[in-house]
Amino acid sequence: MTISDFFSLLGGLGLFLYGMKMMRGHLEQAASGRMPDLLKGLTGTSLRGFLAGTGITAAVQSSTAVMVLLIGFADAGIMTLTQTVWVILGANIGTTVTAQLTALNIKGIAPLFAFVGILLLFSKKERNQCVGGILSGLGIMFIGLAMVETSVRPLGDSRYFCALLTECQNPLTGILAGTVFTALLQSSTASVAILQTLANNGLVGIRQSIYIVFGQNMGTCFTALLAAGGASMNAKRTAVLHLLVNILGTALFLILGFLLPFPRWMEQLAPHEPARQIANVHTIFNVVTSLALLPFGGMLVKAVSVLVPEKKRR
């Protein structure tokens, strides 16, 4: 991999993150900034909270943004810890939409999306500007992803990189790699998209990817933990609750992985489509984890209260 490839990798990643931020911003604008009010108004019951977390996260394409909002609400006493647990479980499902989106092979027409979107940004109508921002953000995302895909191809000739990926076949190593990489990027969406790109280039297989995806789900909790630093006890418990959900999900799927031929099922579900296989792993992990933990929301709240106890007053 040359220095030019490395710069192309950084540029592509930058474009992807910028496009994602641009699209998210205009989606929120299209909702007229009502996302916080929607989140507060739709969490009256466990089912409504769960559906709100799923729908809003799918719309804004960021579980991190929803988590930061939840921590803010918990810190201000607007939402209880019990209310946040249902939204967190729903948000984990909503965040799978982007991985499925990036698995689509639309890189060839991505410049057209960007061009049409930018033209609409010059419109005087706010609605057209919002649509333009969403389209151009989507186009820029895929242009960046195409740059990343081109720049990582030479890595296939690197014996050091191949040796590193071989280590990821070990469950713990793969989980650690996914956690650290996602924590550094502070975006599971970008982390999963890069993993899909590596898979499309034949650099990583489904057996390695599965464990990395598990780690990516835990790495995405890092931003929420940072946001909760110095906040109230309820805010800290909300962040730890998010981490606990993903740790339990990882433990569940590690057990299932040893008992069932999970990698083979993923291959059969989308033959010859590595990016789609990874998107499916990400989706199944989050959907199964959230549905499995849904009946135990109250127990999760009690567990977090024990893990993050009230400080004793002197």
C-alpha positions as CSV (number, residue, x, y, z in Angstrom):
1,M,0.0,0.0,0.0
2,T,1.6,3.3,-1.2
3,I,1.3,6.7,0.5
4,S,-1.0,7.7,-2.2
5,D,-3.3,4.8,-1.4
6,F,-3.2,5.7,2.3
7,F,-4.2,9.3,1.5
8,S,-7.0,8.0,-0.7
9,L,-8.2,5.8,2.2
10,L,-8.2,8.8,4.5
11,G,-10.0,11.0,1.9
12,G,-12.6,8.3,1.2
13,L,-13.2,7.8,4.9
14,G,-13.6,11.6,5.4
15,L,-16.1,11.8,2.5
16,F,-18.1,8.9,3.9
17,L,-18.3,10.4,7.4
18,Y,-19.1,13.9,5.9
19,G,-21.8,12.5,3.7
20,M,-23.3,10.6,6.6
21,K,-23.3,13.7,8.7
22,M,-24.8,15.8,5.9
23,M,-27.6,13.3,5.3
24,R,-28.3,13.0,9.0
25,G,-28.5,16.7,9.4
26,H,-31.0,17.2,6.6
27,L,-33.1,14.3,7.9
28,E,-33.3,16.0,11.2
29,Q,-34.0,19.3,9.5
30,A,-36.8,17.7,7.5
31,A,-38.3,16.7,10.9
32,S,-38.1,20.4,11.8
33,G,-35.9,19.7,14.8
34,R,-38.7,17.7,16.5
35,M,-36.6,14.6,17.2
36,P,-36.1,15.4,20.9
37,D,-39.9,16.2,21.4
38,L,-40.8,13.0,19.5
39,L,-38.5,10.9,21.7
40,K,-39.9,12.4,24.9
41,G,-43.5,12.0,23.7
42,L,-43.2,8.4,22.5
43,T,-41.7,6.8,25.5
44,G,-44.8,6.5,27.7
45,T,-44.9,2.7,27.5
46,S,-42.3,0.0,26.9
47,L,-43.7,-0.8,23.4
48,R,-43.9,2.9,22.4
49,G,-40.4,3.5,23.7
50,F,-39.1,0.5,21.8
51,L,-40.8,1.5,18.5
52,A,-39.6,5.1,19.0
53,G,-36.0,4.0,19.4
54,T,-36.2,1.9,16.3
55,G,-38.0,4.4,14.1
56,I,-36.0,7.5,15.1
57,T,-32.7,5.8,14.9
58,A,-33.5,4.4,11.4
59,A,-34.5,7.9,10.3
60,V,-31.4,9.7,11.6
61,Q,-29.1,6.8,10.8
62,S,-27.2,7.1,14.1
63,S,-27.7,5.2,17.3
64,T,-25.0,7.5,18.8
65,A,-27.1,10.6,18.2
66,V,-30.1,9.0,19.9
67,M,-27.9,7.8,22.8
68,V,-26.5,11.3,23.4
69,L,-30.1,12.6,23.4
70,L,-31.1,9.9,25.9
71,I,-28.2,10.8,28.2
72,G,-29.1,14.4,28.0
73,F,-32.7,13.6,29.0
74,A,-31.6,11.3,31.8
75,D,-29.2,13.9,33.0
76,A,-32.0,16.6,33.1
77,G,-34.4,14.2,34.8
78,I,-36.8,14.3,31.8
79,M,-36.6,10.5,31.3
80,T,-36.2,7.7,33.8
81,L,-33.8,4.9,33.4
82,T,-36.7,2.5,32.9
83,Q,-37.9,4.6,29.9
84,T,-34.4,4.7,28.4
85,V,-34.0,0.9,28.3
86,W,-36.8,0.4,25.8
87,V,-35.5,3.2,23.5
88,I,-31.9,1.7,23.7
89,L,-33.2,-1.8,22.6
90,G,-35.2,-0.2,19.8
91,A,-32.2,2.0,18.7
92,N,-30.0,-1.1,18.3
93,I,-32.4,-2.4,15.7
94,G,-32.8,1.0,14.0
95,T,-29.1,1.4,13.5
96,T,-29.0,-1.8,11.2
97,V,-30.6,0.1,8.3
98,T,-27.4,1.9,7.3
99,A,-25.4,-1.4,7.1
100,Q,-28.0,-2.8,4.8
101,L,-27.9,0.4,2.8
102,T,-24.1,0.3,2.3
103,A,-24.4,-3.3,1.2
104,L,-26.3,-2.1,-1.9
105,N,-24.2,-1.9,-5.1
106,I,-25.0,1.7,-6.1
107,K,-21.5,3.1,-6.2
108,G,-21.8,3.6,-10.0
109,I,-24.7,6.0,-9.7
110,A,-23.5,7.7,-6.5
111,P,-22.1,10.7,-8.4
112,L,-25.6,11.2,-10.0
113,F,-27.2,11.3,-6.5
114,A,-24.6,13.9,-5.4
115,F,-25.1,16.0,-8.5
116,V,-28.9,16.0,-8.3
117,G,-28.8,16.7,-4.6
118,I,-26.4,19.6,-4.9
119,L,-28.6,21.1,-7.6
120,L,-31.6,20.9,-5.2
121,L,-29.6,22.6,-2.5
122,F,-29.7,25.8,-4.7
123,S,-33.5,25.8,-4.6
124,K,-35.3,28.5,-2.7
125,K,-37.8,26.0,-1.2
126,E,-36.7,24.6,2.2
127,R,-38.3,21.2,1.4
128,N,-36.2,20.9,-1.8
129,Q,-33.1,21.8,0.1
130,C,-33.7,19.1,2.6
131,V,-34.2,16.5,-0.2
132,G,-31.1,17.8,-1.9
133,G,-29.1,17.5,1.3
134,I,-30.3,13.9,1.9
135,L,-29.5,12.9,-1.8
136,S,-26.1,14.6,-1.9
137,G,-25.1,13.2,1.5
138,L,-26.0,9.7,0.3
139,G,-24.1,10.2,-2.9
140,I,-21.0,11.6,-1.1
141,M,-21.2,8.6,1.3
142,F,-20.9,6.1,-1.6
143,I,-18.3,8.1,-3.5
144,G,-16.2,8.0,-0.3
145,L,-16.9,4.3,0.1
146,A,-15.7,3.7,-3.5
147,M,-12.5,5.5,-2.8
148,V,-11.9,3.4,0.3
149,E,-12.6,0.2,-1.7
150,T,-10.0,1.2,-4.4
151,S,-7.4,2.2,-1.8
152,V,-7.5,-1.0,0.3
153,R,-7.1,-3.4,-2.7
154,P,-3.2,-3.4,-2.4
155,L,-3.5,-4.6,1.2
156,G,-4.2,-8.1,-0.2
157,D,-0.5,-8.3,-1.1
158,S,0.6,-7.3,2.4
159,R,1.6,-10.4,4.4
160,Y,1.5,-8.4,7.6
161,F,-2.1,-7.3,7.0
162,C,-3.2,-10.8,6.1
163,A,-1.5,-12.1,9.2
164,L,-3.3,-9.5,11.3
165,L,-6.7,-10.5,9.8
166,T,-5.9,-14.2,10.4
167,E,-5.6,-13.4,14.1
168,C,-9.2,-12.1,14.0
169,Q,-10.4,-15.6,13.5
170,N,-9.9,-15.9,17.2
171,P,-13.2,-14.7,18.8
172,L,-11.6,-12.5,21.5
173,T,-9.1,-10.9,19.0
174,G,-11.8,-10.2,16.5
175,I,-14.1,-8.7,19.2
176,L,-11.2,-6.5,20.5
177,A,-10.3,-5.3,17.0
178,G,-13.9,-4.4,16.2
179,T,-14.3,-2.6,19.6
180,V,-11.1,-0.6,19.3
181,F,-11.6,0.4,15.7
182,T,-15.2,1.5,16.2
183,A,-14.3,3.4,19.4
184,L,-11.6,5.3,17.5
185,L,-13.9,6.2,14.6
186,Q,-16.8,6.9,17.0
187,S,-19.1,5.5,14.4
188,S,-20.2,1.9,14.0
189,T,-21.7,2.8,10.6
190,A,-18.3,3.8,9.2
191,S,-16.6,0.8,10.9
192,V,-19.1,-1.7,9.4
193,A,-18.9,0.0,6.0
194,I,-15.1,-0.4,6.0
195,L,-15.4,-4.0,7.0
196,Q,-17.8,-4.6,4.1
197,T,-15.3,-3.0,1.7
198,L,-12.6,-5.3,3.0
199,A,-14.9,-8.3,2.5
200,N,-15.8,-7.1,-1.1
201,N,-12.0,-7.1,-1.9
202,G,-11.6,-10.6,-0.5
203,L,-9.4,-9.4,2.3
204,V,-11.7,-10.7,5.1
205,G,-14.1,-13.7,5.3
206,I,-17.4,-14.1,7.1
207,R,-15.8,-16.2,9.9
208,Q,-13.5,-13.3,10.8
209,S,-16.1,-10.6,10.2
210,I,-18.7,-12.1,12.6
211,Y,-16.5,-11.5,15.6
212,I,-15.4,-8.1,14.4
213,V,-19.1,-7.1,14.0
214,F,-19.7,-8.2,17.6
215,G,-16.9,-5.9,18.7
216,Q,-18.2,-3.0,16.6
217,N,-21.5,-3.1,18.5
218,M,-19.6,-2.7,21.8
219,G,-17.3,0.0,20.3
220,T,-20.2,2.2,19.4
221,C,-21.0,2.6,23.2
222,F,-17.7,4.5,23.7
223,T,-19.2,7.9,22.6
224,A,-22.1,7.5,25.0
225,L,-19.8,6.7,27.9
226,L,-17.8,9.8,27.1
227,A,-21.0,11.9,26.9
228,A,-22.0,10.6,30.4
229,G,-18.7,11.6,32.0
230,G,-19.4,14.2,34.7
231,A,-23.2,13.9,34.2
232,S,-25.8,12.7,36.7
233,M,-26.0,9.2,38.1
234,N,-29.0,8.4,35.8
235,A,-27.0,9.6,32.7
236,K,-24.1,7.3,33.6
237,R,-26.4,4.4,34.2
238,T,-28.0,5.0,30.7
239,A,-24.6,4.8,29.1
240,V,-23.6,1.7,31.0
241,L,-27.0,0.2,30.1
242,H,-26.2,0.6,26.4
243,L,-22.9,-1.2,27.0
244,L,-24.5,-3.9,29.0
245,V,-27.0,-4.7,26.3
246,N,-24.2,-5.2,23.7
247,I,-22.1,-7.2,26.1
248,L,-25.0,-9.6,26.8
249,G,-25.7,-9.8,23.0
250,T,-22.1,-10.7,22.3
251,A,-22.1,-13.3,25.0
252,L,-25.3,-14.8,23.6
253,F,-24.0,-15.0,20.0
254,L,-20.7,-16.4,21.1
255,I,-22.6,-19.3,22.7
256,L,-24.8,-19.6,19.6
257,G,-21.7,-19.5,17.4
258,F,-20.2,-22.5,19.2
259,L,-23.5,-24.5,19.2
260,L,-24.8,-23.6,15.7
261,P,-23.2,-23.3,12.2
262,F,-23.9,-19.5,12.2
263,P,-21.2,-18.5,9.7
264,R,-22.4,-21.1,7.2
265,W,-26.0,-19.8,7.6
266,M,-24.8,-16.3,6.8
267,E,-23.0,-17.5,3.7
268,Q,-26.1,-19.3,2.5
269,L,-28.4,-16.4,3.2
270,A,-26.5,-14.2,0.7
271,P,-24.2,-16.3,-1.4
272,H,-21.3,-14.5,-3.1
273,E,-22.3,-11.2,-1.5
274,P,-19.8,-10.5,1.3
275,A,-21.0,-7.0,2.1
276,R,-24.6,-8.3,2.4
277,Q,-23.5,-11.2,4.6
278,I,-21.9,-8.7,7.0
279,A,-25.0,-6.5,7.0
280,N,-27.1,-9.5,7.8
281,V,-24.8,-10.5,10.7
282,H,-25.1,-6.9,12.0
283,T,-28.9,-6.9,11.6
284,I,-29.5,-10.4,13.1
285,F,-27.2,-9.7,16.0
286,N,-29.1,-6.5,17.0
287,V,-32.6,-7.8,16.3
288,V,-32.2,-11.0,18.2
289,T,-30.4,-9.3,21.1
290,S,-33.0,-6.6,21.5
291,L,-36.0,-9.0,21.2
292,A,-34.3,-11.5,23.6
293,L,-33.7,-8.8,26.2
294,L,-37.0,-7.0,25.7
295,P,-38.8,-9.0,28.4
296,F,-36.0,-8.4,30.9
297,G,-35.9,-4.6,30.7
298,G,-36.7,-4.2,34.4
299,M,-33.9,-6.7,35.3
300,L,-31.5,-4.7,33.2
301,V,-32.3,-1.5,35.0
302,K,-31.8,-3.3,38.4
303,A,-28.4,-4.7,37.2
304,V,-27.2,-1.3,36.1
305,S,-28.3,0.2,39.4
306,V,-26.0,-2.3,41.1
307,L,-23.1,-1.8,38.7
308,V,-23.3,2.0,39.1
309,P,-24.4,2.5,42.7
310,E,-25.4,5.8,44.3
311,K,-22.4,7.5,46.0
312,K,-22.7,7.4,49.8
313,R,-23.0,10.9,51.3
314,R,-20.5,11.5,54.1
